Amino acid sequence: MTAEIINLRRVRRAKERAEREKQANENRATHGRTLAERRKVRAEQKAAKRHLDDHRREDS
């Protein structure tokens, strides 16, 4: 009967690495947006601000 020799440190590190990757994937799904999405939102905000500024009344 031969048993497989395992390095407990490697197993522990692999488990921790997998847990960190799982947490990172959850964070990406929750908080992550692509660069294109961020640029689109920023452009929409600029357009809305410009629209409001164009319709602002001048107090004289």
Buried (B, 14 or more C-beta within 10 A) or exposed (E): EEEEEEEEEEEEEEEEEEEEEEEEEEEEEEEEEEEEEEEEEEEEEEEEEEEEEEEEEEEE
